[in-house]
Amino acid sequence: MTCLLSFLGVAGKPEIVWFFGRGRGGGGLERLDDLLQDAGALSPQSLLSHASRQNLPGMLRITASSHQHQTVTDSPYAKPNKATKSSPSPQSTLRQPQHHQPTQAPSGKQNQLDSMLGNLQADMSRQGVNTTQKGCCNACDKPIVGQVITALGKTWHPEHFTCNHCNQELGTRNFFERDGHPYCEPDYHNLFSPRCAYCNGPILDKCVTALEKTWHTEHFFCAQCGKQFGEDGFHERDGKPYCRDDYFDMFAPKCGGCNRPIMENYISALNSQWHADCFVCRDCRQPFHGGSFFDHEGLPYCETHYHAKRGSLCAGCHKPITGRCITAMFRKFHPEHFVCAFCLKQLNKGTFKEQNDKPYCHACFDKLFG
């Protein structure tokens, strides 16, 4: 009888299926089934992983699949790794793996099983099929025969190469390494990628670093108008970025003259800030010479218009009165400018006559109007 041994199963629990047919083979293989049932401690994975039976009598044939690779692009925060998945080919050399057994005296049935397995291996060798294991799985520490995942410098059963966080099989998908452990791409970015200060989502590609925070490039914009920043950069207030226009409009001091934001040099006067070209006389709009000005009701004036506002301009010469003055006809005069409108002699208060809002001495008044 020729024996075909195949493993069928999932989740690390294969099932042993025996097929018998006519052909050459070692004697006593009919007893191997009973011996394997009694010696259940030996894992079926230590024999073969994948095999299929053909109609040819006495021939064991192993199917194989092509090699698969994963290709990923670089990331600025983590570089994806490549896992190589391979399968045994018809020319692959397979051998029975060695198992670490507890130190104890082997039983009689185990000795018989070892003998039967040796005979089976010899029969398969005569058929042109040799067996060899591909190392031990890094996850379960059991031999790997059949498909194998090679990643992170280690070998894995395909079903045991899983994300360290969600335990989903990685297969040939992109994966990322952290502290020697593999992670699927979503979990890696959720766990380890920097977070955007605006949306709190992981940053997978380009990143803006500002205000001691990280941002998606599309999420770094003015906190007021929502526009992204150009060459002018941004201004910070209370930990938020603002464009130049909104920052000055919201937070810059306002000019005491035009009430617009002051963005550059300014003049500080009268408890306010002023644009340089706005700090002028409120009446004539002329700048102040020598930096001196007069304050009237909180506004700056030149000397002439300051006295005009206060009513302290001489009605005769229309210049400010800074010393003694004469008040007459509801106006003020320098003493030397309070004169008769006809003879131009200086008048004294109480010694003049008024006609048509003009002062006259008594002699001229009598001559002209007497």
C-alpha positions in Angstrom: 0.0 0.0 0.0 1.2 3.5 -0.8 0.3 6.2 1.8 -0.5 9.8 0.9 -0.3 12.2 3.9 -2.1 15.6 3.7 -2.8 18.3 6.2 -6.2 20.1 6.1 -7.2 22.6 8.8 -7.3 26.1 10.0 -6.3 28.1 13.0 -3.3 26.0 13.8 -5.4 22.7 14.1 -4.7 20.6 11.0 -6.5 17.4 10.3 -4.7 14.2 9.1 -6.2 12.5 6.1 -4.9 9.2 4.9 -5.2 7.9 1.3 -4.3 4.4 0.4 -3.8 2.9 -3.0 -1.8 0.2 -4.7 1.8 0.6 -5.4 5.2 0.2 -3.9 5.8 1.1 -0.3 7.3 0.0 3.0 5.5 -2.7 4.8 3.4 -2.0 7.9 2.0 1.3 6.8 -1.5 0.1 7.6 -0.5 0.3 11.3 0.7 3.9 11.0 -2.8 5.3 11.5 -3.3 3.5 14.8 0.1 4.6 16.0 -0.5 8.3 15.1 -3.8 8.2 17.0 -2.1 6.8 20.1 0.8 9.2 19.9 -1.1 12.4 19.5 1.7 14.5 21.0 3.5 14.7 17.6 2.1 17.7 15.6 0.9 16.9 12.1 2.7 20.0 10.9 6.0 18.4 11.6 5.3 16.0 8.7 4.0 17.9 5.7 2.1 21.1 5.2 0.4 21.0 1.8 0.1 18.0 -0.5 -2.5 16.7 -3.0 -3.1 13.2 -4.3 -2.9 12.5 -8.0 -4.5 9.5 -9.8 -1.1 8.1 -10.5 -0.6 5.1 -8.1 2.2 5.3 -5.6 3.1 8.9 -6.5 3.0 11.9 -4.0 2.8 15.3 -5.8 3.1 18.7 -4.0 1.5 21.7 -5.7 3.2 25.2 -5.5 2.2 28.8 -6.0 4.3 31.7 -7.4 6.2 34.0 -5.1 4.4 37.2 -4.1 5.9 40.5 -2.9 4.4 43.7 -1.6 5.6 47.1 -2.8 5.0 50.2 -0.8 6.0 53.8 -1.1 8.1 55.6 1.5 6.5 57.6 4.3 8.2 60.4 6.1 7.3 58.9 9.5 7.6 55.1 8.9 9.0 53.0 6.2 6.8 50.1 5.1 8.4 46.7 5.1 8.2 43.8 2.6 7.1 40.4 3.6 8.0 37.5 1.3 5.4 34.7 0.9 6.7 31.5 -0.6 5.4 28.0 -1.2 7.2 24.7 -1.8 7.8 23.8 -5.4 7.9 20.3 -7.0 11.6 20.5 -6.9 11.7 21.7 -3.2 13.6 19.5 -0.8 11.4 18.7 2.2 12.6 16.8 5.2 11.0 15.9 8.4 11.5 18.7 11.0 13.2 18.1 14.3 11.0 18.7 17.4 12.1 19.6 20.9 10.6 17.0 23.2 10.7 17.0 26.9 13.5 15.0 28.3 11.9 11.6 29.0 12.3 8.0 28.0 10.4 7.4 24.7 7.5 5.0 24.8 7.3 1.8 22.7 4.6 3.3 20.5 6.7 6.4 19.9 9.6 4.3 18.9 7.4 2.4 16.5 6.0 5.7 15.1 9.5 7.0 14.5 10.3 3.8 12.7 7.2 4.1 10.6 7.9 7.7 9.7 11.4 6.8 8.8 10.1 4.1 6.4 7.6 6.6 5.0 10.4 9.1 4.4 12.5 6.5 2.7 9.6 5.5 0.5 9.0 9.1 -0.5 12.7 9.5 -1.3 12.6 6.6 -3.6 9.6 8.3 -5.3 11.8 11.3 -5.9 10.3 13.6 -3.2 12.5 14.8 -0.3 11.3 16.8 2.6 12.9 19.6 4.6 11.4 22.1 7.0 11.7 25.9 6.6 12.5 26.9 10.1 10.2 27.6 13.1 7.4 30.1 13.2 8.4 33.2 15.3 4.9 33.3 16.8 4.1 29.7 17.7 7.7 28.3 17.7 6.5 25.3 15.6 8.2 24.0 12.4 7.0 25.5 9.1 6.4 23.2 6.2 4.6 24.6 3.2 3.8 28.3 2.7 6.0 30.6 4.8 6.1 34.3 5.4 9.6 35.9 5.7 9.6 39.3 7.3 11.6 41.2 9.9 14.4 38.7 9.5 12.1 35.9 10.8 9.8 33.2 9.4 6.1 32.8 10.2 3.2 30.6 9.4 1.0 32.8 7.1 -1.9 32.6 9.7 0.5 33.7 12.5 1.9 36.8 10.7 -0.6 39.3 12.2 -0.8 42.9 13.3 0.5 43.3 16.8 -2.5 45.5 17.6 -5.6 44.2 15.9 -4.4 40.6 15.2 -5.6 40.7 11.6 -3.5 38.6 9.2 -1.1 40.8 7.3 -0.5 38.3 4.4 1.0 40.3 1.6 -0.4 43.7 2.7 1.8 46.6 3.6 3.0 46.5 7.2 5.1 48.7 9.4 7.6 47.8 12.1 7.7 49.2 15.6 10.0 47.8 18.3 10.3 44.6 16.3 6.6 44.0 16.0 4.6 44.2 12.7 1.5 46.5 12.4 -1.0 47.0 9.7 -1.0 50.4 8.1 -4.2 51.8 9.8 -3.2 50.7 13.3 0.4 51.9 12.9 -0.6 55.4 11.9 -3.4 55.6 14.5 -0.9 54.5 17.2 2.3 56.2 16.3 1.9 58.9 13.6 1.9 62.6 14.7 -1.5 64.1 15.2 -2.9 67.1 13.4 -3.6 70.0 15.8 -6.7 70.9 13.9 -8.5 67.6 13.2 -6.6 65.3 15.6 -6.2 62.8 12.8 -2.9 61.0 12.0 -0.6 62.7 9.6 0.4 60.2 6.9 2.2 62.4 4.4 3.5 65.9 4.4 3.4 67.8 7.7 3.6 71.4 8.8 5.3 72.1 12.1 4.4 75.4 13.7 3.5 76.8 17.1 5.1 73.6 18.6 2.4 71.5 17.0 2.0 69.4 13.8 -0.6 70.0 11.2 -1.9 68.5 7.9 -0.8 70.9 5.2 -4.4 71.5 4.2 -5.4 72.2 7.8 -2.8 74.9 8.6 -4.8 78.0 7.8 -6.0 81.3 9.3 -8.2 80.8 12.3 -10.4 83.7 11.2 -10.9 83.6 7.5 -9.8 80.0 6.7 -7.3 81.0 4.0 -4.0 79.2 3.8 -0.9 81.3 4.4 1.2 82.7 1.5 4.6 84.2 1.5 3.7 86.7 4.3 3.6 83.8 6.8 1.3 84.0 9.8 0.9 85.7 13.1 0.1 84.0 16.4 -2.4 85.0 19.1 -3.4 82.7 22.0 -1.9 79.7 20.2 -3.8 80.2 17.0 -2.4 81.2 13.6 -3.8 84.2 11.7 -3.1 85.8 8.4 -1.6 89.3 8.4 -4.8 91.1 7.5 -7.0 89.4 10.1 -4.4 89.6 12.8 -3.9 93.3 12.5 -7.6 93.9 12.0 -8.5 92.0 15.1 -5.6 92.7 17.5 -3.5 95.6 16.2 -4.0 99.1 17.8 -6.3 101.4 15.8 -5.2 104.7 14.6 -6.6 107.7 16.5 -7.0 109.5 13.2 -8.5 107.0 10.6 -9.4 104.1 13.0 -7.6 101.6 10.8 -5.1 99.0 12.1 -1.6 100.2 12.6 0.7 97.6 10.9 4.0 99.4 11.0 5.6 102.5 12.6 3.3 104.7 14.6 3.1 107.8 16.8 2.0 107.6 20.4 0.2 110.7 21.6 -2.9 111.8 23.5 -3.3 108.2 24.9 -3.6 106.9 21.4 -1.6 105.5 18.5 -1.5 107.2 15.2 -0.2 106.5 11.7 2.5 109.0 11.0 0.5 110.6 8.2 -2.6 110.8 10.3 -1.1 112.8 13.2 -1.9 116.3 11.8 -3.9 119.3 12.8 -7.6 118.4 12.8 -8.5 121.6 11.0 -5.8 122.4 8.4 -4.5 118.8 8.1 -0.9 120.1 8.2 1.8 118.1 10.0 3.3 119.6 13.1 6.6 121.3 12.8 9.1 120.5 15.5 6.8 117.9 16.9 4.8 120.4 19.0 1.0 120.4 18.9 -1.9 121.7 21.0 -4.5 119.5 22.6 -8.1 120.5 22.4 -10.7 118.0 23.6 -8.3 115.1 23.0 -7.5 116.0 19.4 -4.3 117.6 18.1 -4.3 121.1 16.6 -1.7 123.5 15.3 -1.3 126.7 17.4 -3.5 128.9 15.1 -6.4 126.5 15.0 -6.0 125.7 18.7 -6.5 129.3 19.6 -9.3 129.6 17.1 -11.1 126.8 18.8 -10.6 128.4 22.1 -11.5 131.9 20.9 -8.1 133.3 21.7 -7.1 134.7 18.3 -6.6 138.4 18.0 -9.5 139.9 16.0 -7.1 142.5 14.6 -4.1 140.4 13.4 -5.7 136.9 13.5 -2.8 135.6 15.5 -2.8 133.8 18.8 -2.9 135.8 21.9 -0.4 134.4 24.4 -0.2 137.3 26.8 -2.4 140.2 27.8 -5.6 140.8 25.8 -8.5 143.1 25.5 -12.0 141.7 25.2 -14.5 143.9 23.3 -17.4 143.5 21.0 -17.4 139.8 22.0 -13.9 139.4 20.6 -10.3 139.4 21.8 -7.5 141.7 20.8 -3.9 142.2 21.4 -3.7 145.5 23.3 -1.8 147.1 20.5 -4.2 145.9 17.9 -7.4 147.3 19.5 -7.4 150.6 17.6 -9.8 153.1 16.0 -11.0 151.9 12.7 -10.5 155.3 11.1 -7.5 157.0 12.7 -5.9 153.7 13.9 -5.0 155.2 17.3 -4.9 152.7 20.2 -8.0 152.5 22.1 -8.6 151.7 25.7 -11.5 149.7 26.9 -14.5 151.9 27.7 -13.2 154.9 25.7 -14.5 153.8 22.2 -17.6 153.9 20.2 -19.0 151.0 18.2 -20.5 151.3 14.7 -21.1 148.5 12.3 -19.1 146.1 14.6 -16.0 148.4 14.4 -14.4 150.4 17.1 -13.9 154.2 16.8 -12.4 156.9 19.0 -14.9 159.6 20.2 -13.5 162.3 17.9 -13.7 160.1 14.7 -17.1 158.8 15.7 -18.5 162.3 16.1 -16.8 163.4 12.9 -18.1 160.5 10.9 -21.5 159.8 12.5 -22.3 162.8 14.6 
